[in-house]
């Protein structure tokens, strides 16, 4: 069945959220230790079998809101997203990356958002770009400009911009994996680092290698790091080697390391390509976060689809007043997980 634009948008948004929630409890654990502590991947493990999102989901939502309000106009998008990221940072989120923290501090101090990023190739901007690809895959120039606007707020390393653009291309494309990777290799033809990693990925998919085996060959023993040239190829492998968000997310989490971001990107790409029907229903039902509820994300998808068709762009209201108490509860839950990690098994 052919997906509508609304299906692709909703699949991308919900895929990001469930990937983030599924991977969050296991962040920075190696693949063997995660398996020994928690067993097979398949259900939420954050709090009594329920799931919440982290910065991956939050940034995706703020990109969605900026796209709705701006209608894809670059300057307005940059302004809207920078305002949201500054407000997000002032609510004291847990677990933000170093480059993102510095970028937000620089914006708060008055540095323009097109110059606030630091020279880092972390994976932060890659979690913000999939939705841009879904919305503007038909307009490569605009897609690139919006991805750049989002990326440069926090990360100025060219590797980060290229990695973010690759995620947008993957989420926006309906091409089969081999043709998509061929298109990506043309895009990175002058970038030896990305060309090497994407060539390895293409070979691995052609041989039918599992995502876990691919990650073991290309990432440290501790798992997928936050370095964008590790995160994005593993997320792409997980997303392109299956036809369901459930399987893509599980494959990404099994690799260990920065599991929430890797799984969020894999879920976003696969969700955009296969639609929300491939997300396990129990993962949707198990989501308990606020103010980013399932209903809120569904409302965003409807409004984004409407803005893409030229209808009225109002934007779903975001309950900022709920964020500080929610972040406090979230922090206490994370402390509980940190305490659990002090106990065996240690390998």
Phi, psi and omega in degrees: 000133180287134181280141170279167176298323177298318178300317182294318179295312181295320177299320179294314182294308181291327177297320175300312186296311183290327176296316177300310183294324180289323183274340188304314183295341186255006185303133177071011170267142174291162181300314180296318182291322177300316181295320181291327181279322192237349181079201184296150175281137178174343179219159179296140181233012186286307183210104177053044177074014179247161184238146173226161180261167176238208183298334179300310179292319183297316180293322177300318179296319181289328171296316179301315181296320179294323178293320179297311184290328186268341186063022179084007177281125193302309184297317179293320177300314180300315181295314182296315182292320179296321177297317180295318181293324177294316178295319177302315182294321180293343176275007174059063178289151177269140170084013178292148179287159184301312182296322178295318178300312182295318179300318179293320178298320179294319177296320179295332180275359176108359178289131180301144184296343176277357178228012186273346182289155178253162184285089182218143175249037174289170187269004182309309183290339179294332180281353180257357193256342185300316183295327176297319178297319179297320184285325190230030177299334182280351182228083188302321181296314179294319178302315180297318182294321180287320176298318178296318179300318179292315185294313189291348175295331184233332186225125182252354178296131179304330178299323180292319179295316179296317179298321178294321179293324178298318177298316179298318178298317183294317181291327183276343187269149172249010180291157175292159187306317184293317178294322177298315180292328174297319177296319179295321179295326174295320180297323184258023186305330182261008182243100186296325181296307181291326179298319179297313184290321179288328176294318176300318180297315181298318178296318181297315179295322180296325180276356180073026180290146177288157178298322179297316178295320177299316180295321180298329181275339188243352184232165178296167179296336180285350179117188182290125181276178177278004177288126191298330180282355168261314184299309187294314178300321179293317178298318177298317180300313180298319184286324187270349182264009180212172180243014178226144177297322180304311181291322180298315181295315179301316180298319180293317182295323182300340183283345179074179179085229182278067192293326183292316181288318179300315181289326178296317179292317178299316179296321179296313182294311182294320179298321179292328184272334185241346177091167185290342182292345180268005176270129179304134183298325181293335176287322176294314182294333184274359180283126185236014188283161175209148000282359179273080179271169175300318179300318180298317180293322176296320178297318178301318181298318178298315182290324176295317178298321177294320180293329178290337180260006176085010179279178184303133182252099180258319181086136176286132179293140181252126184277079182301329183296339179279344190290311181302312177295324176298317181295326177294314178299316179300318179297318178297321177296318179296322177300322177299320178290323177298318177299320178299327183287347176283350181259161178292164002283151183259359180229000000 
